[in-house]
Amino acid sequence: MLGEDLLSVATKMYTNQLSAIPVTDAEGRMIGSINSSRILKLLVEQFKNN
């Protein structure tokens, strides 16, 4: 998911009915995951700042 923007990730999660999605580094190794609750919080913060 390197370089994907927040809306793209949220759309992918919604479309595929995923509750979490892996976060990878530049070499494609998984370094963590992000869940739908965190995505929603980030989207709200981004919306408030624009």
Buried (B, 14 or more C-beta within 10 A) or exposed (E): EEEEEEEEBBEEBEEEEBEBBEBBEEEEEEEEEBEBEEBEEBBEEEEEEE
